[in-house]
Amino acid sequence: MTTHQWKHKDLCALADHTPDELITILDTAKAFKGVGERNLKKVPALRGKTLVNFFIEPSTRTRISFELAAMRLSADVINISASASSLEKGETLLDTARNLEALRADLIVIRHQSAGSARFLADRLNASVINAGDGAHEHPTQGLLDAFTIREKLGYIKGVHVAIVGDILFSRVARSNIQLLTKLGAEVTLVGPSTLVPATFACLGVKLVHSIDEVLEEVDVINLLRIQYERQRKEYFPGLGEYTARFGLTKKRAERIKPECLIMHPGPMNRGIEIDSDVADGRGSVILDQVTNGLAVRMAVLYLCSGGAPFAPVTPSATDSLS
């Protein structure tokens, strides 16, 4: 049975949490995944609670995943974008958030372009604040769903060798993955051009290499990051062709990986650049499993931050208590 108690109202950064707390989230998510496999995909765990999806940056899958997670927990959900909020009229982020709280919002899920924005609000609001991505800082639920998927497919995390490939410098996904995986005992190698994988990352307890060919045969997981055209193409590597030649997971390269190696990508994918379509849709790809598992992880995070009791690691009837 899980004995660790969850005592946090917020989830702002995985760097804030102990290994036991991170395992507690993964165990609770495992129980919630069973809800999505029922005919009636809903439990009353958050009935009467109100969640606000406050997305200042564009998002499709993360926003919808949080929205659906809250709905499956029977919460009321409101979606707000920057263009449809008083931020457009000059109101501060904090004033907007305080107004949402005054309307009795219990949980605020925020995505913002500035690192630290979630923590800024969490320290000033009574409502629970969940970070759905803050600049290049962290994307905690993405890190959790990646770890959940590795644990689900391989059965363990400690000792697993994970290569994170691509834009490390600007990636909040990479930072959350590094924090979580190293805390849980995985070996992490960062792969990319030296401009996007600077030596300063070595202090996080990871290995750095500058060619995907150096690690193909030895890793258990390859997590490919999206090439962000908006800020990389002209400055951080000469061209997309060269990037694919050195870092893309092509069909030919995929023939060299271990048979059981997992292929991951947080999406959206640039097919033919960081990953070939044959690989993205082929054996070993767990990209769509990541999306499915994201729902269970977000249900667990919303539930725990609302004061719910953690579930045990293996309790087949765990979700029955939520009915």
Order of alpha helices (4+ residues) and beta strands (2+ residues): alpha-beta-alpha-beta-alpha-beta-alpha-beta-alpha-beta-alpha-beta-beta-beta-alpha-alpha-alpha-beta-alpha-alpha
